[in-house]
C-alpha cells in the first residue's frame, strides 16, 4: 500500500510517499481501507517534532473508510462497516490498523469525506463550547482563526447556543465566511488591533471566553480582552508556541482562568468518544452544522497540503484522498 512516512522530523519535505505492507490487525484492532484522511495542525506539530512521536511514523490523526479485517477480540465493528476515528496515528495511508474502541460508526446521511472532516475539528469545537467553557445564551466569545477548520464549526456551535460571537480573521473573504457561520462581529486583525476592537465592541466589559488556536501572536492581547474571571482556552499554536509567562499576570488581569486543553482528554473513554462524535454527527444530520471542505489532495501531495495549511492560505477543512 502507499503511505506517507516521516523518518526524521522537519519541514513538509520530511514526508515521503513510500510502499508499505498492508497492516494486519492485532487482537484489539480493525484494519480500515481509507476513503479520506483529515489534515490538521497536530500533524504539523508532530512532523516538526514539537509534539514527540517515535520515529519513523505515518502521520494523520483522523480518517474514515470501510473495515476490511478485524482482530480476534473485536466485537464492536465488523468487515464492511463504515467507520471514522480521531486521535489515532497513521491516517496518511491507503490502509490503517486502528484500535477498535477508537472507531465510531458513520451514520446514514453522512459521507466518508464529511466524517473524516468532522471528527477531530468537530469534536474539538464541541468540547470547547460545551465542556471547557460551557457557553450559555447571552455570553460573549471571541474566536480566533474563525474561518479555519475548527473556527467555522466553533462559530456555528456558539451561535446555535445563543452566544454572541466576535470573530477574528485575516481577509475579507474569511470575514464573509465567519459571518455566514453566525459571527455577530468580525475583526480583520490585519487592518485593526483586535484588542482595542474587542474592548470597543463589549463596551469595555470584556468577553467571557477566548478560544485561541493561534498562540504566540494573539495570546497576550487575548488575556487583556477577558472580563474578570473569564477564561482563555488556548487549544493550538499555529503562529508558534506561547512563551513562558508568570501566572501572577492572571491575577493582575482579573483572576483569569487559563487552560491548554487537548481533544484526547475529552474523548478519553469509549463512552465519551461515542457521545461526542454522535453529538457532532447529529448536528450535521439536523442541518445545524455545515462543513466546509476547502480542498482535497491526492495522498502523494501531503507536502503541499501541509504548506497550504501552515501558510494560512486555507479556510475550512483539508483532506487527503488515498
ChimeraX commands (.cxc) that place a marker at each C-alpha (Angstrom):
marker #1 position 0.00,0.00,0.00 radius 0.5
marker #1 position 1.01,3.63,-0.41 radius 0.5
marker #1 position 1.62,5.62,2.76 radius 0.5
marker #1 position 3.37,8.75,3.95 radius 0.5
marker #1 position 6.39,8.17,6.18 radius 0.5
marker #1 position 8.35,10.60,8.36 radius 0.5
marker #1 position 11.84,9.24,9.09 radius 0.5
marker #1 position 13.25,12.47,10.59 radius 0.5
marker #1 position 11.33,15.47,11.89 radius 0.5
marker #1 position 11.44,18.64,9.83 radius 0.5
marker #1 position 9.55,20.64,7.22 radius 0.5
marker #1 position 6.91,19.34,4.81 radius 0.5
marker #1 position 9.68,17.70,2.77 radius 0.5
marker #1 position 10.19,15.28,5.69 radius 0.5
marker #1 position 7.06,13.43,4.49 radius 0.5
marker #1 position 7.89,10.74,1.92 radius 0.5
marker #1 position 5.47,8.67,-0.17 radius 0.5
marker #1 position 6.52,5.02,0.29 radius 0.5
marker #1 position 5.26,1.48,-0.24 radius 0.5
marker #1 position 4.47,-0.41,2.97 radius 0.5
marker #1 position 2.78,-3.76,3.66 radius 0.5
marker #1 position -0.97,-3.63,4.33 radius 0.5
marker #1 position -1.22,-3.85,8.12 radius 0.5
marker #1 position -2.59,-6.93,9.84 radius 0.5
marker #1 position -4.90,-6.33,12.83 radius 0.5
marker #1 position -3.77,-7.12,16.35 radius 0.5
marker #1 position -6.35,-8.77,18.60 radius 0.5
marker #1 position -7.95,-5.43,19.57 radius 0.5
marker #1 position -7.64,-3.71,16.18 radius 0.5
marker #1 position -9.55,-3.29,12.95 radius 0.5
marker #1 position -7.99,-2.56,9.57 radius 0.5
marker #1 position -9.68,0.27,7.67 radius 0.5
marker #1 position -9.40,0.99,3.95 radius 0.5
marker #1 position -9.31,4.77,3.98 radius 0.5
marker #1 position -11.62,6.89,1.85 radius 0.5
marker #1 position -10.34,10.19,3.28 radius 0.5
marker #1 position -7.82,11.44,5.84 radius 0.5
marker #1 position -8.07,14.75,7.65 radius 0.5
marker #1 position -5.18,17.23,7.62 radius 0.5
marker #1 position -4.76,19.07,10.94 radius 0.5
marker #1 position -2.28,21.28,12.74 radius 0.5
marker #1 position -1.45,18.44,15.15 radius 0.5
marker #1 position 0.02,16.62,12.12 radius 0.5
marker #1 position 2.28,19.63,11.53 radius 0.5
marker #1 position 3.35,19.76,15.19 radius 0.5
marker #1 position 4.24,16.05,15.13 radius 0.5
marker #1 position 6.08,16.34,11.81 radius 0.5
marker #1 position 8.09,19.29,13.15 radius 0.5
marker #1 position 8.92,17.47,16.38 radius 0.5
marker #1 position 7.04,19.97,18.56 radius 0.5
marker #1 position 4.92,17.00,19.69 radius 0.5
marker #1 position 7.15,13.95,20.11 radius 0.5
marker #1 position 6.27,10.77,18.20 radius 0.5
marker #1 position 8.60,7.75,17.91 radius 0.5
marker #1 position 10.31,7.69,14.50 radius 0.5
marker #1 position 9.64,6.62,11.82 radius 0.5
marker #1 position 5.88,7.21,11.75 radius 0.5
marker #1 position 2.96,7.67,9.39 radius 0.5
marker #1 position 1.19,10.97,10.20 radius 0.5
marker #1 position -2.52,11.58,10.35 radius 0.5
marker #1 position -4.83,11.54,13.37 radius 0.5
marker #1 position -8.17,11.37,11.59 radius 0.5
marker #1 position -9.73,9.21,8.92 radius 0.5
marker #1 position -12.80,7.46,7.59 radius 0.5
marker #1 position -13.41,4.41,5.45 radius 0.5
marker #1 position -14.54,0.78,5.45 radius 0.5
marker #1 position -13.42,-2.01,7.78 radius 0.5
marker #1 position -11.66,-4.80,5.85 radius 0.5
marker #1 position -10.48,-7.04,8.72 radius 0.5
marker #1 position -10.82,-7.30,12.50 radius 0.5
marker #1 position -8.71,-8.84,15.25 radius 0.5
marker #1 position -9.75,-11.84,17.31 radius 0.5
marker #1 position -11.08,-9.84,20.27 radius 0.5
marker #1 position -13.05,-7.23,18.30 radius 0.5
marker #1 position -16.84,-7.28,18.60 radius 0.5
marker #1 position -17.73,-3.59,18.18 radius 0.5
marker #1 position -17.18,-3.46,14.39 radius 0.5
marker #1 position -17.11,-5.94,11.53 radius 0.5
marker #1 position -15.85,-6.10,7.95 radius 0.5
marker #1 position -17.92,-3.84,5.70 radius 0.5
marker #1 position -18.77,-1.27,8.40 radius 0.5
marker #1 position -18.26,2.42,7.60 radius 0.5
marker #1 position -16.25,3.94,10.40 radius 0.5
marker #1 position -14.34,7.06,11.36 radius 0.5
marker #1 position -11.79,7.90,14.01 radius 0.5
marker #1 position -9.72,10.66,15.53 radius 0.5
marker #1 position -6.67,10.74,17.77 radius 0.5
marker #1 position -5.09,7.55,16.49 radius 0.5
marker #1 position -1.94,7.87,14.40 radius 0.5
marker #1 position -1.46,6.54,10.86 radius 0.5
marker #1 position -4.21,8.01,8.65 radius 0.5
marker #1 position -1.95,9.24,5.81 radius 0.5
marker #1 position -2.13,5.85,4.09 radius 0.5
marker #1 position -4.35,3.61,1.99 radius 0.5
marker #1 position -4.96,1.30,4.97 radius 0.5
marker #1 position -4.61,1.78,8.73 radius 0.5
marker #1 position -4.83,-0.56,11.71 radius 0.5
marker #1 position -6.83,1.24,14.39 radius 0.5
marker #1 position -7.76,0.27,17.95 radius 0.5
marker #1 position -11.38,-0.87,17.58 radius 0.5
marker #1 position -12.55,1.06,20.64 radius 0.5
marker #1 position -11.48,4.29,18.89 radius 0.5
marker #1 position -13.73,3.66,15.88 radius 0.5
marker #1 position -17.24,5.10,15.62 radius 0.5
marker #1 position -19.91,4.22,13.10 radius 0.5
marker #1 position -20.71,6.74,10.37 radius 0.5
marker #1 position -24.49,7.29,10.30 radius 0.5
marker #1 position -26.54,7.33,7.13 radius 0.5
marker #1 position -26.65,10.75,5.53 radius 0.5
marker #1 position -23.02,11.48,6.42 radius 0.5
marker #1 position -20.43,10.76,3.71 radius 0.5
marker #1 position -16.98,9.34,4.35 radius 0.5
marker #1 position -15.41,12.69,3.44 radius 0.5
marker #1 position -17.74,14.55,5.79 radius 0.5
marker #1 position -16.95,12.11,8.59 radius 0.5
marker #1 position -13.21,12.47,8.06 radius 0.5
marker #1 position -13.63,16.25,8.04 radius 0.5
marker #1 position -15.75,16.39,11.18 radius 0.5
marker #1 position -14.12,14.05,13.66 radius 0.5
marker #1 position -11.13,15.96,15.01 radius 0.5
marker #1 position -12.23,19.52,14.32 radius 0.5
marker #1 position -15.92,18.91,15.02 radius 0.5
marker #1 position -15.26,17.21,18.35 radius 0.5
marker #1 position -12.73,19.92,19.22 radius 0.5
marker #1 position -15.30,22.64,18.61 radius 0.5
marker #1 position -17.80,20.61,20.65 radius 0.5
marker #1 position -15.66,20.09,23.75 radius 0.5
marker #1 position -14.50,23.73,23.71 radius 0.5
marker #1 position -18.03,25.16,23.56 radius 0.5
marker #1 position -19.80,22.53,25.66 radius 0.5
marker #1 position -17.23,21.46,28.28 radius 0.5
marker #1 position -14.02,23.52,28.52 radius 0.5
marker #1 position -16.05,26.70,28.80 radius 0.5
marker #1 position -19.72,25.68,28.51 radius 0.5
marker #1 position -21.15,28.67,26.68 radius 0.5
marker #1 position -24.55,29.98,27.68 radius 0.5
marker #1 position -27.07,32.07,25.77 radius 0.5
marker #1 position -26.18,35.74,26.02 radius 0.5
marker #1 position -22.49,35.24,26.82 radius 0.5
marker #1 position -19.76,36.59,24.53 radius 0.5
marker #1 position -16.99,34.50,22.98 radius 0.5
marker #1 position -14.01,35.67,20.96 radius 0.5
marker #1 position -12.95,33.08,18.38 radius 0.5
marker #1 position -9.56,33.47,16.71 radius 0.5
marker #1 position -8.91,31.99,13.24 radius 0.5
marker #1 position -12.68,31.92,12.83 radius 0.5
marker #1 position -12.58,30.87,9.17 radius 0.5
marker #1 position -10.31,27.90,9.82 radius 0.5
marker #1 position -11.41,24.29,10.17 radius 0.5
marker #1 position -12.20,24.40,13.89 radius 0.5
marker #1 position -13.10,28.08,13.79 radius 0.5
marker #1 position -16.02,27.81,11.39 radius 0.5
marker #1 position -17.51,24.91,13.36 radius 0.5
marker #1 position -16.94,26.64,16.70 radius 0.5
marker #1 position -18.64,29.82,15.48 radius 0.5
marker #1 position -21.65,27.79,14.36 radius 0.5
marker #1 position -21.92,25.91,17.66 radius 0.5
marker #1 position -21.58,29.10,19.71 radius 0.5
marker #1 position -24.18,30.82,17.54 radius 0.5
marker #1 position -26.58,27.88,17.92 radius 0.5
marker #1 position -26.21,28.07,21.71 radius 0.5
marker #1 position -27.22,31.72,21.55 radius 0.5
marker #1 position -23.88,33.25,22.47 radius 0.5
marker #1 position -22.58,36.47,20.93 radius 0.5
marker #1 position -19.59,35.67,18.73 radius 0.5
marker #1 position -16.71,38.03,17.96 radius 0.5
marker #1 position -14.55,36.51,15.23 radius 0.5
marker #1 position -11.03,37.44,14.15 radius 0.5
marker #1 position -9.87,36.74,10.60 radius 0.5
marker #1 position -7.18,37.98,8.21 radius 0.5
marker #1 position -9.05,38.74,4.96 radius 0.5
marker #1 position -12.38,40.00,3.64 radius 0.5
marker #1 position -13.08,36.57,2.15 radius 0.5
marker #1 position -12.59,34.93,5.54 radius 0.5
marker #1 position -14.72,37.61,7.18 radius 0.5
marker #1 position -17.60,36.71,4.85 radius 0.5
marker #1 position -17.27,33.02,5.80 radius 0.5
marker #1 position -17.26,33.84,9.52 radius 0.5
marker #1 position -20.40,35.97,9.17 radius 0.5
marker #1 position -22.14,33.22,7.20 radius 0.5
marker #1 position -21.28,30.81,10.04 radius 0.5
marker #1 position -23.03,33.09,12.53 radius 0.5
marker #1 position -20.44,35.55,13.83 radius 0.5
marker #1 position -22.06,38.72,15.20 radius 0.5
marker #1 position -18.93,40.86,14.88 radius 0.5
marker #1 position -15.85,40.26,12.71 radius 0.5
marker #1 position -12.45,41.88,13.29 radius 0.5
marker #1 position -9.88,41.90,10.49 radius 0.5
marker #1 position -6.75,41.70,12.63 radius 0.5
marker #1 position -4.64,42.67,9.60 radius 0.5
marker #1 position -6.38,46.06,9.48 radius 0.5
marker #1 position -7.13,46.87,13.12 radius 0.5
marker #1 position -5.99,45.92,16.61 radius 0.5
marker #1 position -8.25,43.12,17.83 radius 0.5
marker #1 position -7.71,44.04,21.49 radius 0.5
marker #1 position -8.95,47.60,21.01 radius 0.5
marker #1 position -11.82,46.46,18.78 radius 0.5
marker #1 position -12.98,43.74,21.19 radius 0.5
marker #1 position -12.97,46.21,24.06 radius 0.5
marker #1 position -14.94,48.68,21.97 radius 0.5
marker #1 position -17.49,46.06,20.91 radius 0.5
marker #1 position -18.05,44.94,24.52 radius 0.5
marker #1 position -18.18,48.48,25.89 radius 0.5
marker #1 position -15.04,47.80,27.90 radius 0.5
marker #1 position -16.57,44.87,29.78 radius 0.5
marker #1 position -14.53,42.19,28.01 radius 0.5
marker #1 position -15.53,38.77,26.73 radius 0.5
marker #1 position -16.43,35.70,28.76 radius 0.5
marker #1 position -14.08,33.37,26.89 radius 0.5
marker #1 position -11.35,33.50,24.27 radius 0.5
marker #1 position -10.90,30.39,22.11 radius 0.5
marker #1 position -7.35,30.69,20.78 radius 0.5
marker #1 position -5.72,28.30,18.32 radius 0.5
marker #1 position -3.17,30.87,17.10 radius 0.5
marker #1 position -0.97,31.14,20.18 radius 0.5
marker #1 position 2.18,33.25,20.11 radius 0.5
marker #1 position 0.88,36.31,18.25 radius 0.5
marker #1 position -2.55,36.54,19.94 radius 0.5
marker #1 position -2.14,35.18,23.46 radius 0.5
marker #1 position -1.09,38.26,25.42 radius 0.5
marker #1 position -3.71,40.57,23.92 radius 0.5
marker #1 position -6.29,37.79,24.27 radius 0.5
marker #1 position -5.82,37.82,28.05 radius 0.5
marker #1 position -6.41,41.59,28.01 radius 0.5
marker #1 position -9.86,41.31,26.38 radius 0.5
marker #1 position -11.25,38.92,29.01 radius 0.5
marker #1 position -13.67,40.04,31.69 radius 0.5
marker #1 position -12.64,39.42,35.32 radius 0.5
marker #1 position -12.69,35.64,35.97 radius 0.5
marker #1 position -13.00,34.97,32.23 radius 0.5
marker #1 position -11.30,32.02,30.57 radius 0.5
marker #1 position -8.58,31.70,27.97 radius 0.5
marker #1 position -8.88,28.34,26.20 radius 0.5
marker #1 position -5.58,28.03,24.34 radius 0.5
marker #1 position -6.02,24.96,22.14 radius 0.5
marker #1 position -3.37,25.46,19.47 radius 0.5
marker #1 position -0.37,27.43,18.31 radius 0.5
marker #1 position -0.48,27.99,14.57 radius 0.5
marker #1 position 1.73,31.10,14.92 radius 0.5
marker #1 position 4.14,29.39,17.31 radius 0.5
marker #1 position 4.26,28.34,20.94 radius 0.5
marker #1 position 3.35,30.83,23.66 radius 0.5
marker #1 position 6.50,31.79,25.62 radius 0.5
marker #1 position 6.62,31.04,29.35 radius 0.5
marker #1 position 4.88,33.64,31.48 radius 0.5
marker #1 position 4.32,34.38,35.16 radius 0.5
marker #1 position 0.89,33.21,36.43 radius 0.5
marker #1 position 0.66,36.42,38.50 radius 0.5
marker #1 position -0.43,38.02,35.20 radius 0.5
marker #1 position -3.72,36.10,35.54 radius 0.5
marker #1 position -4.28,37.77,38.91 radius 0.5
marker #1 position -3.40,41.22,37.64 radius 0.5
marker #1 position -5.84,40.94,34.75 radius 0.5
marker #1 position -8.79,39.91,36.91 radius 0.5
marker #1 position -8.29,36.41,38.39 radius 0.5
marker #1 position -8.45,34.84,34.94 radius 0.5
marker #1 position -8.58,31.13,34.11 radius 0.5
marker #1 position -6.14,29.64,31.61 radius 0.5
marker #1 position -6.42,26.15,30.18 radius 0.5
marker #1 position -4.44,24.33,27.48 radius 0.5
marker #1 position -6.90,21.58,26.52 radius 0.5
marker #1 position -6.49,18.72,24.08 radius 0.5
marker #1 position -9.15,16.58,22.43 radius 0.5
marker #1 position -7.59,13.37,23.74 radius 0.5
marker #1 position -8.57,14.25,27.30 radius 0.5
marker #1 position -12.16,14.93,26.21 radius 0.5
marker #1 position -12.65,11.59,24.43 radius 0.5
marker #1 position -10.60,9.54,26.90 radius 0.5
marker #1 position -13.30,6.92,27.43 radius 0.5
marker #1 position -15.21,4.97,24.81 radius 0.5
marker #1 position -18.48,6.38,26.18 radius 0.5
marker #1 position -17.34,9.98,25.84 radius 0.5
marker #1 position -15.98,9.38,22.33 radius 0.5
marker #1 position -19.27,7.87,21.16 radius 0.5
marker #1 position -21.34,10.60,22.82 radius 0.5
marker #1 position -19.24,13.47,21.47 radius 0.5
marker #1 position -18.94,12.16,17.92 radius 0.5
marker #1 position -22.65,11.31,17.99 radius 0.5
marker #1 position -23.48,14.87,19.01 radius 0.5
marker #1 position -21.42,16.27,16.13 radius 0.5
marker #1 position -22.91,13.87,13.57 radius 0.5
marker #1 position -26.36,14.69,14.94 radius 0.5
marker #1 position -25.82,18.41,14.39 radius 0.5
marker #1 position -24.71,17.68,10.84 radius 0.5
marker #1 position -27.71,15.47,10.11 radius 0.5
marker #1 position -30.06,18.14,11.50 radius 0.5
marker #1 position -28.54,20.81,9.27 radius 0.5
marker #1 position -27.23,22.77,12.28 radius 0.5
marker #1 position -23.56,22.25,11.43 radius 0.5
marker #1 position -22.30,22.88,7.92 radius 0.5
marker #1 position -18.86,21.63,6.92 radius 0.5
marker #1 position -16.64,23.48,4.51 radius 0.5
marker #1 position -14.29,21.05,2.80 radius 0.5
marker #1 position -11.95,23.56,1.23 radius 0.5
marker #1 position -9.70,21.26,-0.74 radius 0.5
marker #1 position -8.93,17.60,-1.34 radius 0.5
marker #1 position -5.42,16.45,-2.26 radius 0.5
marker #1 position -4.14,13.11,-3.51 radius 0.5
marker #1 position -2.17,11.29,-0.79 radius 0.5
marker #1 position 1.01,11.95,-2.80 radius 0.5
marker #1 position 0.50,15.71,-2.30 radius 0.5
marker #1 position 0.66,15.65,1.51 radius 0.5
marker #1 position 3.59,18.07,1.43 radius 0.5
marker #1 position 1.51,20.63,-0.50 radius 0.5
marker #1 position -1.40,20.21,1.90 radius 0.5
marker #1 position 0.87,21.00,4.85 radius 0.5
marker #1 position 2.39,24.01,3.10 radius 0.5
marker #1 position -1.08,25.38,2.36 radius 0.5
marker #1 position -2.21,24.81,5.96 radius 0.5
marker #1 position 0.90,26.37,7.50 radius 0.5
marker #1 position 0.76,29.30,5.08 radius 0.5
marker #1 position -2.70,30.19,6.44 radius 0.5
marker #1 position -3.94,30.11,2.84 radius 0.5
marker #1 position -6.90,27.91,3.63 radius 0.5
marker #1 position -10.37,28.08,5.12 radius 0.5
marker #1 position -12.38,25.13,6.34 radius 0.5
marker #1 position -11.08,21.58,6.03 radius 0.5
marker #1 position -8.31,19.92,4.05 radius 0.5
marker #1 position -8.49,16.22,3.17 radius 0.5
marker #1 position -6.08,13.70,1.68 radius 0.5
marker #1 position -7.66,11.11,-0.62 radius 0.5
marker #1 position -5.66,7.85,-0.77 radius 0.5
marker link #1:1,2 radius 0.2
marker link #1:2,3 radius 0.2
marker link #1:3,4 radius 0.2
marker link #1:4,5 radius 0.2
marker link #1:5,6 radius 0.2
marker link #1:6,7 radius 0.2
marker link #1:7,8 radius 0.2
marker link #1:8,9 radius 0.2
marker link #1:9,10 radius 0.2
marker link #1:10,11 radius 0.2
marker link #1:11,12 radius 0.2
marker link #1:12,13 radius 0.2
marker link #1:13,14 radius 0.2
marker link #1:14,15 radius 0.2
marker link #1:15,16 radius 0.2
marker link #1:16,17 radius 0.2
marker link #1:17,18 radius 0.2
marker link #1:18,19 radius 0.2
marker link #1:19,20 radius 0.2
marker link #1:20,21 radius 0.2
marker link #1:21,22 radius 0.2
marker link #1:22,23 radius 0.2
marker link #1:23,24 radius 0.2
marker link #1:24,25 radius 0.2
marker link #1:25,26 radius 0.2
marker link #1:26,27 radius 0.2
marker link #1:27,28 radius 0.2
marker link #1:28,29 radius 0.2
marker link #1:29,30 radius 0.2
marker link #1:30,31 radius 0.2
marker link #1:31,32 radius 0.2
marker link #1:32,33 radius 0.2
marker link #1:33,34 radius 0.2
marker link #1:34,35 radius 0.2
marker link #1:35,36 radius 0.2
marker link #1:36,37 radius 0.2
marker link #1:37,38 radius 0.2
marker link #1:38,39 radius 0.2
marker link #1:39,40 radius 0.2
marker link #1:40,41 radius 0.2
marker link #1:41,42 radius 0.2
marker link #1:42,43 radius 0.2
marker link #1:43,44 radius 0.2
marker link #1:44,45 radius 0.2
marker link #1:45,46 radius 0.2
marker link #1:46,47 radius 0.2
marker link #1:47,48 radius 0.2
marker link #1:48,49 radius 0.2
marker link #1:49,50 radius 0.2
marker link #1:50,51 radius 0.2
marker link #1:51,52 radius 0.2
marker link #1:52,53 radius 0.2
marker link #1:53,54 radius 0.2
marker link #1:54,55 radius 0.2
marker link #1:55,56 radius 0.2
marker link #1:56,57 radius 0.2
marker link #1:57,58 radius 0.2
marker link #1:58,59 radius 0.2
marker link #1:59,60 radius 0.2
marker link #1:60,61 radius 0.2
marker link #1:61,62 radius 0.2
marker link #1:62,63 radius 0.2
marker link #1:63,64 radius 0.2
marker link #1:64,65 radius 0.2
marker link #1:65,66 radius 0.2
marker link #1:66,67 radius 0.2
marker link #1:67,68 radius 0.2
marker link #1:68,69 radius 0.2
marker link #1:69,70 radius 0.2
marker link #1:70,71 radius 0.2
marker link #1:71,72 radius 0.2
marker link #1:72,73 radius 0.2
marker link #1:73,74 radius 0.2
marker link #1:74,75 radius 0.2
marker link #1:75,76 radius 0.2
marker link #1:76,77 radius 0.2
marker link #1:77,78 radius 0.2
marker link #1:78,79 radius 0.2
marker link #1:79,80 radius 0.2
marker link #1:80,81 radius 0.2
marker link #1:81,82 radius 0.2
marker link #1:82,83 radius 0.2
marker link #1:83,84 radius 0.2
marker link #1:84,85 radius 0.2
marker link #1:85,86 radius 0.2
marker link #1:86,87 radius 0.2
marker link #1:87,88 radius 0.2
marker link #1:88,89 radius 0.2
marker link #1:89,90 radius 0.2
marker link #1:90,91 radius 0.2
marker link #1:91,92 radius 0.2
marker link #1:92,93 radius 0.2
marker link #1:93,94 radius 0.2
marker link #1:94,95 radius 0.2
marker link #1:95,96 radius 0.2
marker link #1:96,97 radius 0.2
marker link #1:97,98 radius 0.2
marker link #1:98,99 radius 0.2
marker link #1:99,100 radius 0.2
marker link #1:100,101 radius 0.2
marker link #1:101,102 radius 0.2
marker link #1:102,103 radius 0.2
marker link #1:103,104 radius 0.2
marker link #1:104,105 radius 0.2
marker link #1:105,106 radius 0.2
marker link #1:106,107 radius 0.2
marker link #1:107,108 radius 0.2
marker link #1:108,109 radius 0.2
marker link #1:109,110 radius 0.2
marker link #1:110,111 radius 0.2
marker link #1:111,112 radius 0.2
marker link #1:112,113 radius 0.2
marker link #1:113,114 radius 0.2
marker link #1:114,115 radius 0.2
marker link #1:115,116 radius 0.2
marker link #1:116,117 radius 0.2
marker link #1:117,118 radius 0.2
marker link #1:118,119 radius 0.2
marker link #1:119,120 radius 0.2
marker link #1:120,121 radius 0.2
marker link #1:121,122 radius 0.2
marker link #1:122,123 radius 0.2
marker link #1:123,124 radius 0.2
marker link #1:124,125 radius 0.2
marker link #1:125,126 radius 0.2
marker link #1:126,127 radius 0.2
marker link #1:127,128 radius 0.2
marker link #1:128,129 radius 0.2
marker link #1:129,130 radius 0.2
marker link #1:130,131 radius 0.2
marker link #1:131,132 radius 0.2
marker link #1:132,133 radius 0.2
marker link #1:133,134 radius 0.2
marker link #1:134,135 radius 0.2
marker link #1:135,136 radius 0.2
marker link #1:136,137 radius 0.2
marker link #1:137,138 radius 0.2
marker link #1:138,139 radius 0.2
marker link #1:139,140 radius 0.2
marker link #1:140,141 radius 0.2
marker link #1:141,142 radius 0.2
marker link #1:142,143 radius 0.2
marker link #1:143,144 radius 0.2
marker link #1:144,145 radius 0.2
marker link #1:145,146 radius 0.2
marker link #1:146,147 radius 0.2
marker link #1:147,148 radius 0.2
marker link #1:148,149 radius 0.2
marker link #1:149,150 radius 0.2
marker link #1:150,151 radius 0.2
marker link #1:151,152 radius 0.2
marker link #1:152,153 radius 0.2
marker link #1:153,154 radius 0.2
marker link #1:154,155 radius 0.2
marker link #1:155,156 radius 0.2
marker link #1:156,157 radius 0.2
marker link #1:157,158 radius 0.2
marker link #1:158,159 radius 0.2
marker link #1:159,160 radius 0.2
marker link #1:160,161 radius 0.2
marker link #1:161,162 radius 0.2
marker link #1:162,163 radius 0.2
marker link #1:163,164 radius 0.2
marker link #1:164,165 radius 0.2
marker link #1:165,166 radius 0.2
marker link #1:166,167 radius 0.2
marker link #1:167,168 radius 0.2
marker link #1:168,169 radius 0.2
marker link #1:169,170 radius 0.2
marker link #1:170,171 radius 0.2
marker link #1:171,172 radius 0.2
marker link #1:172,173 radius 0.2
marker link #1:173,174 radius 0.2
marker link #1:174,175 radius 0.2
marker link #1:175,176 radius 0.2
marker link #1:176,177 radius 0.2
marker link #1:177,178 radius 0.2
marker link #1:178,179 radius 0.2
marker link #1:179,180 radius 0.2
marker link #1:180,181 radius 0.2
marker link #1:181,182 radius 0.2
marker link #1:182,183 radius 0.2
marker link #1:183,184 radius 0.2
marker link #1:184,185 radius 0.2
marker link #1:185,186 radius 0.2
marker link #1:186,187 radius 0.2
marker link #1:187,188 radius 0.2
marker link #1:188,189 radius 0.2
marker link #1:189,190 radius 0.2
marker link #1:190,191 radius 0.2
marker link #1:191,192 radius 0.2
marker link #1:192,193 radius 0.2
marker link #1:193,194 radius 0.2
marker link #1:194,195 radius 0.2
marker link #1:195,196 radius 0.2
marker link #1:196,197 radius 0.2
marker link #1:197,198 radius 0.2
marker link #1:198,199 radius 0.2
marker link #1:199,200 radius 0.2
marker link #1:200,201 radius 0.2
marker link #1:201,202 radius 0.2
marker link #1:202,203 radius 0.2
marker link #1:203,204 radius 0.2
marker link #1:204,205 radius 0.2
marker link #1:205,206 radius 0.2
marker link #1:206,207 radius 0.2
marker link #1:207,208 radius 0.2
marker link #1:208,209 radius 0.2
marker link #1:209,210 radius 0.2
marker link #1:210,211 radius 0.2
marker link #1:211,212 radius 0.2
marker link #1:212,213 radius 0.2
marker link #1:213,214 radius 0.2
marker link #1:214,215 radius 0.2
marker link #1:215,216 radius 0.2
marker link #1:216,217 radius 0.2
marker link #1:217,218 radius 0.2
marker link #1:218,219 radius 0.2
marker link #1:219,220 radius 0.2
marker link #1:220,221 radius 0.2
marker link #1:221,222 radius 0.2
marker link #1:222,223 radius 0.2
marker link #1:223,224 radius 0.2
marker link #1:224,225 radius 0.2
marker link #1:225,226 radius 0.2
marker link #1:226,227 radius 0.2
marker link #1:227,228 radius 0.2
marker link #1:228,229 radius 0.2
marker link #1:229,230 radius 0.2
marker link #1:230,231 radius 0.2
marker link #1:231,232 radius 0.2
marker link #1:232,233 radius 0.2
marker link #1:233,234 radius 0.2
marker link #1:234,235 radius 0.2
marker link #1:235,236 radius 0.2
marker link #1:236,237 radius 0.2
marker link #1:237,238 radius 0.2
marker link #1:238,239 radius 0.2
marker link #1:239,240 radius 0.2
marker link #1:240,241 radius 0.2
marker link #1:241,242 radius 0.2
marker link #1:242,243 radius 0.2
marker link #1:243,244 radius 0.2
marker link #1:244,245 radius 0.2
marker link #1:245,246 radius 0.2
marker link #1:246,247 radius 0.2
marker link #1:247,248 radius 0.2
marker link #1:248,249 radius 0.2
marker link #1:249,250 radius 0.2
marker link #1:250,251 radius 0.2
marker link #1:251,252 radius 0.2
marker link #1:252,253 radius 0.2
marker link #1:253,254 radius 0.2
marker link #1:254,255 radius 0.2
marker link #1:255,256 radius 0.2
marker link #1:256,257 radius 0.2
marker link #1:257,258 radius 0.2
marker link #1:258,259 radius 0.2
marker link #1:259,260 radius 0.2
marker link #1:260,261 radius 0.2
marker link #1:261,262 radius 0.2
marker link #1:262,263 radius 0.2
marker link #1:263,264 radius 0.2
marker link #1:264,265 radius 0.2
marker link #1:265,266 radius 0.2
marker link #1:266,267 radius 0.2
marker link #1:267,268 radius 0.2
marker link #1:268,269 radius 0.2
marker link #1:269,270 radius 0.2
marker link #1:270,271 radius 0.2
marker link #1:271,272 radius 0.2
marker link #1:272,273 radius 0.2
marker link #1:273,274 radius 0.2
marker link #1:274,275 radius 0.2
marker link #1:275,276 radius 0.2
marker link #1:276,277 radius 0.2
marker link #1:277,278 radius 0.2
marker link #1:278,279 radius 0.2
marker link #1:279,280 radius 0.2
marker link #1:280,281 radius 0.2
marker link #1:281,282 radius 0.2
marker link #1:282,283 radius 0.2
marker link #1:283,284 radius 0.2
marker link #1:284,285 radius 0.2
marker link #1:285,286 radius 0.2
marker link #1:286,287 radius 0.2
marker link #1:287,288 radius 0.2
marker link #1:288,289 radius 0.2
marker link #1:289,290 radius 0.2
marker link #1:290,291 radius 0.2
marker link #1:291,292 radius 0.2
marker link #1:292,293 radius 0.2
marker link #1:293,294 radius 0.2
marker link #1:294,295 radius 0.2
marker link #1:295,296 radius 0.2
marker link #1:296,297 radius 0.2
marker link #1:297,298 radius 0.2
marker link #1:298,299 radius 0.2
marker link #1:299,300 radius 0.2
marker link #1:300,301 radius 0.2
marker link #1:301,302 radius 0.2
marker link #1:302,303 radius 0.2
marker link #1:303,304 radius 0.2
marker link #1:304,305 radius 0.2
marker link #1:305,306 radius 0.2
marker link #1:306,307 radius 0.2
marker link #1:307,308 radius 0.2
marker link #1:308,309 radius 0.2
marker link #1:309,310 radius 0.2
marker link #1:310,311 radius 0.2
marker link #1:311,312 radius 0.2
marker link #1:312,313 radius 0.2
marker link #1:313,314 radius 0.2
marker link #1:314,315 radius 0.2
marker link #1:315,316 radius 0.2
marker link #1:316,317 radius 0.2
marker link #1:317,318 radius 0.2
marker link #1:318,319 radius 0.2
marker link #1:319,320 radius 0.2
marker link #1:320,321 radius 0.2
marker link #1:321,322 radius 0.2
view
